[in-house]
Amino acid sequence: MIGFLRLLVLLLIVLSVLYVLVAIYARSLARERLERRWEAKPHAGRREDFIAAGLRLYDKSARRRLLGAIWIVPPVTIAVLIWLTNFN
């Protein structure tokens, strides 16, 4: 049991670091996409306001929320594998 808890703590630390890195990368991709869209239509207002409004929409999007699966999928997969190995 202690080994499993140690694995769980280490896994959550690694997944937290991975989540932060992927979130930063995904946000930078969204920002680049907004910058390219503004360059295609520069009459859409000030560049900074356009990008800030787009990033606010990105923060509320489903794509951003799906990043939370980084914390959910690996522990659930490991738990299912442990259960299948030990109890079936």
Biotite code that builds the C-alpha atoms (Angstrom):
import biotite.structure as struc

atoms = struc.array([
    struc.Atom([0.000, 0.000, 0.000], chain_id="A", res_id=1, res_name="MET", atom_name="CA", element="C"),
    struc.Atom([2.830, 2.409, 0.810], chain_id="A", res_id=2, res_name="ILE", atom_name="CA", element="C"),
    struc.Atom([4.403, 1.704, -2.582], chain_id="A", res_id=3, res_name="GLY", atom_name="CA", element="C"),
    struc.Atom([1.120, 2.515, -4.307], chain_id="A", res_id=4, res_name="PHE", atom_name="CA", element="C"),
    struc.Atom([0.794, 5.818, -2.425], chain_id="A", res_id=5, res_name="LEU", atom_name="CA", element="C"),
    struc.Atom([4.381, 6.725, -3.295], chain_id="A", res_id=6, res_name="ARG", atom_name="CA", element="C"),
    struc.Atom([3.630, 5.944, -6.953], chain_id="A", res_id=7, res_name="LEU", atom_name="CA", element="C"),
    struc.Atom([0.487, 8.051, -6.795], chain_id="A", res_id=8, res_name="LEU", atom_name="CA", element="C"),
    struc.Atom([2.267, 11.082, -5.313], chain_id="A", res_id=9, res_name="VAL", atom_name="CA", element="C"),
    struc.Atom([5.101, 10.878, -7.822], chain_id="A", res_id=10, res_name="LEU", atom_name="CA", element="C"),
    struc.Atom([2.625, 10.417, -10.666], chain_id="A", res_id=11, res_name="LEU", atom_name="CA", element="C"),
    struc.Atom([0.619, 13.473, -9.618], chain_id="A", res_id=12, res_name="LEU", atom_name="CA", element="C"),
    struc.Atom([3.774, 15.603, -9.422], chain_id="A", res_id=13, res_name="ILE", atom_name="CA", element="C"),
    struc.Atom([4.887, 14.512, -12.891], chain_id="A", res_id=14, res_name="VAL", atom_name="CA", element="C"),
    struc.Atom([1.395, 15.001, -14.302], chain_id="A", res_id=15, res_name="LEU", atom_name="CA", element="C"),
    struc.Atom([1.181, 18.479, -12.757], chain_id="A", res_id=16, res_name="SER", atom_name="CA", element="C"),
    struc.Atom([4.428, 19.524, -14.422], chain_id="A", res_id=17, res_name="VAL", atom_name="CA", element="C"),
    struc.Atom([3.241, 18.028, -17.704], chain_id="A", res_id=18, res_name="LEU", atom_name="CA", element="C"),
    struc.Atom([-0.108, 19.829, -17.389], chain_id="A", res_id=19, res_name="TYR", atom_name="CA", element="C"),
    struc.Atom([1.576, 23.192, -16.864], chain_id="A", res_id=20, res_name="VAL", atom_name="CA", element="C"),
    struc.Atom([3.886, 22.679, -19.839], chain_id="A", res_id=21, res_name="LEU", atom_name="CA", element="C"),
    struc.Atom([1.083, 21.561, -22.157], chain_id="A", res_id=22, res_name="VAL", atom_name="CA", element="C"),
    struc.Atom([-1.177, 24.406, -20.991], chain_id="A", res_id=23, res_name="ALA", atom_name="CA", element="C"),
    struc.Atom([1.526, 26.989, -21.709], chain_id="A", res_id=24, res_name="ILE", atom_name="CA", element="C"),
    struc.Atom([2.179, 25.454, -25.125], chain_id="A", res_id=25, res_name="TYR", atom_name="CA", element="C"),
    struc.Atom([-1.533, 25.290, -26.032], chain_id="A", res_id=26, res_name="ALA", atom_name="CA", element="C"),
    struc.Atom([-2.051, 28.904, -24.968], chain_id="A", res_id=27, res_name="ARG", atom_name="CA", element="C"),
    struc.Atom([0.901, 30.023, -27.082], chain_id="A", res_id=28, res_name="SER", atom_name="CA", element="C"),
    struc.Atom([-0.580, 28.201, -30.082], chain_id="A", res_id=29, res_name="LEU", atom_name="CA", element="C"),
    struc.Atom([-3.921, 29.918, -29.501], chain_id="A", res_id=30, res_name="ALA", atom_name="CA", element="C"),
    struc.Atom([-2.145, 33.285, -29.263], chain_id="A", res_id=31, res_name="ARG", atom_name="CA", element="C"),
    struc.Atom([-0.260, 32.667, -32.512], chain_id="A", res_id=32, res_name="GLU", atom_name="CA", element="C"),
    struc.Atom([-3.504, 31.679, -34.227], chain_id="A", res_id=33, res_name="ARG", atom_name="CA", element="C"),
    struc.Atom([-5.126, 34.921, -33.038], chain_id="A", res_id=34, res_name="LEU", atom_name="CA", element="C"),
    struc.Atom([-2.130, 36.969, -34.188], chain_id="A", res_id=35, res_name="GLU", atom_name="CA", element="C"),
    struc.Atom([-2.311, 35.430, -37.664], chain_id="A", res_id=36, res_name="ARG", atom_name="CA", element="C"),
    struc.Atom([-6.071, 36.046, -37.793], chain_id="A", res_id=37, res_name="ARG", atom_name="CA", element="C"),
    struc.Atom([-5.572, 39.700, -36.819], chain_id="A", res_id=38, res_name="TRP", atom_name="CA", element="C"),
    struc.Atom([-2.862, 40.134, -39.466], chain_id="A", res_id=39, res_name="GLU", atom_name="CA", element="C"),
    struc.Atom([-5.310, 38.828, -42.056], chain_id="A", res_id=40, res_name="ALA", atom_name="CA", element="C"),
    struc.Atom([-7.933, 41.376, -40.879], chain_id="A", res_id=41, res_name="LYS", atom_name="CA", element="C"),
    struc.Atom([-6.118, 44.265, -39.159], chain_id="A", res_id=42, res_name="PRO", atom_name="CA", element="C"),
    struc.Atom([-9.277, 46.403, -39.194], chain_id="A", res_id=43, res_name="HIS", atom_name="CA", element="C"),
    struc.Atom([-10.701, 44.268, -36.370], chain_id="A", res_id=44, res_name="ALA", atom_name="CA", element="C"),
    struc.Atom([-9.575, 46.789, -33.728], chain_id="A", res_id=45, res_name="GLY", atom_name="CA", element="C"),
    struc.Atom([-6.405, 47.163, -31.703], chain_id="A", res_id=46, res_name="ARG", atom_name="CA", element="C"),
    struc.Atom([-4.168, 44.124, -31.896], chain_id="A", res_id=47, res_name="ARG", atom_name="CA", element="C"),
    struc.Atom([-3.746, 43.746, -28.111], chain_id="A", res_id=48, res_name="GLU", atom_name="CA", element="C"),
    struc.Atom([-7.495, 44.018, -27.471], chain_id="A", res_id=49, res_name="ASP", atom_name="CA", element="C"),
    struc.Atom([-8.281, 41.500, -30.199], chain_id="A", res_id=50, res_name="PHE", atom_name="CA", element="C"),
    struc.Atom([-5.767, 38.985, -28.823], chain_id="A", res_id=51, res_name="ILE", atom_name="CA", element="C"),
    struc.Atom([-6.869, 39.522, -25.199], chain_id="A", res_id=52, res_name="ALA", atom_name="CA", element="C"),
    struc.Atom([-10.530, 38.956, -26.119], chain_id="A", res_id=53, res_name="ALA", atom_name="CA", element="C"),
    struc.Atom([-9.618, 35.826, -28.056], chain_id="A", res_id=54, res_name="GLY", atom_name="CA", element="C"),
    struc.Atom([-7.565, 34.436, -25.170], chain_id="A", res_id=55, res_name="LEU", atom_name="CA", element="C"),
    struc.Atom([-10.460, 35.060, -22.771], chain_id="A", res_id=56, res_name="ARG", atom_name="CA", element="C"),
    struc.Atom([-12.650, 32.976, -25.069], chain_id="A", res_id=57, res_name="LEU", atom_name="CA", element="C"),
    struc.Atom([-9.933, 30.319, -25.234], chain_id="A", res_id=58, res_name="TYR", atom_name="CA", element="C"),
    struc.Atom([-9.785, 30.136, -21.419], chain_id="A", res_id=59, res_name="ASP", atom_name="CA", element="C"),
    struc.Atom([-13.503, 29.240, -21.382], chain_id="A", res_id=60, res_name="LYS", atom_name="CA", element="C"),
    struc.Atom([-13.310, 26.774, -24.269], chain_id="A", res_id=61, res_name="SER", atom_name="CA", element="C"),
    struc.Atom([-13.710, 23.017, -24.139], chain_id="A", res_id=62, res_name="ALA", atom_name="CA", element="C"),
    struc.Atom([-10.223, 22.596, -25.581], chain_id="A", res_id=63, res_name="ARG", atom_name="CA", element="C"),
    struc.Atom([-8.740, 24.252, -22.509], chain_id="A", res_id=64, res_name="ARG", atom_name="CA", element="C"),
    struc.Atom([-10.854, 22.121, -20.172], chain_id="A", res_id=65, res_name="ARG", atom_name="CA", element="C"),
    struc.Atom([-9.844, 18.913, -21.924], chain_id="A", res_id=66, res_name="LEU", atom_name="CA", element="C"),
    struc.Atom([-6.298, 19.489, -20.717], chain_id="A", res_id=67, res_name="LEU", atom_name="CA", element="C"),
    struc.Atom([-7.579, 18.352, -17.333], chain_id="A", res_id=68, res_name="GLY", atom_name="CA", element="C"),
    struc.Atom([-7.664, 14.847, -18.776], chain_id="A", res_id=69, res_name="ALA", atom_name="CA", element="C"),
    struc.Atom([-3.895, 14.841, -18.259], chain_id="A", res_id=70, res_name="ILE", atom_name="CA", element="C"),
    struc.Atom([-4.606, 14.428, -14.534], chain_id="A", res_id=71, res_name="TRP", atom_name="CA", element="C"),
    struc.Atom([-7.465, 11.941, -14.938], chain_id="A", res_id=72, res_name="ILE", atom_name="CA", element="C"),
    struc.Atom([-6.602, 9.433, -17.672], chain_id="A", res_id=73, res_name="VAL", atom_name="CA", element="C"),
    struc.Atom([-3.219, 8.057, -16.462], chain_id="A", res_id=74, res_name="PRO", atom_name="CA", element="C"),
    struc.Atom([-4.272, 7.383, -12.818], chain_id="A", res_id=75, res_name="PRO", atom_name="CA", element="C"),
    struc.Atom([-7.528, 5.780, -13.956], chain_id="A", res_id=76, res_name="VAL", atom_name="CA", element="C"),
    struc.Atom([-5.655, 3.635, -16.476], chain_id="A", res_id=77, res_name="THR", atom_name="CA", element="C"),
    struc.Atom([-3.150, 2.524, -13.838], chain_id="A", res_id=78, res_name="ILE", atom_name="CA", element="C"),
    struc.Atom([-5.934, 1.761, -11.349], chain_id="A", res_id=79, res_name="ALA", atom_name="CA", element="C"),
    struc.Atom([-7.815, -0.319, -13.924], chain_id="A", res_id=80, res_name="VAL", atom_name="CA", element="C"),
    struc.Atom([-4.646, -2.231, -14.839], chain_id="A", res_id=81, res_name="LEU", atom_name="CA", element="C"),
    struc.Atom([-3.879, -2.919, -11.168], chain_id="A", res_id=82, res_name="ILE", atom_name="CA", element="C"),
    struc.Atom([-7.444, -4.056, -10.562], chain_id="A", res_id=83, res_name="TRP", atom_name="CA", element="C"),
    struc.Atom([-7.451, -6.319, -13.637], chain_id="A", res_id=84, res_name="LEU", atom_name="CA", element="C"),
    struc.Atom([-4.083, -7.798, -12.701], chain_id="A", res_id=85, res_name="THR", atom_name="CA", element="C"),
    struc.Atom([-4.962, -8.527, -9.084], chain_id="A", res_id=86, res_name="ASN", atom_name="CA", element="C"),
    struc.Atom([-8.663, -9.394, -9.141], chain_id="A", res_id=87, res_name="PHE", atom_name="CA", element="C"),
    struc.Atom([-9.316, -11.115, -12.472], chain_id="A", res_id=88, res_name="ASN", atom_name="CA", element="C"),
])
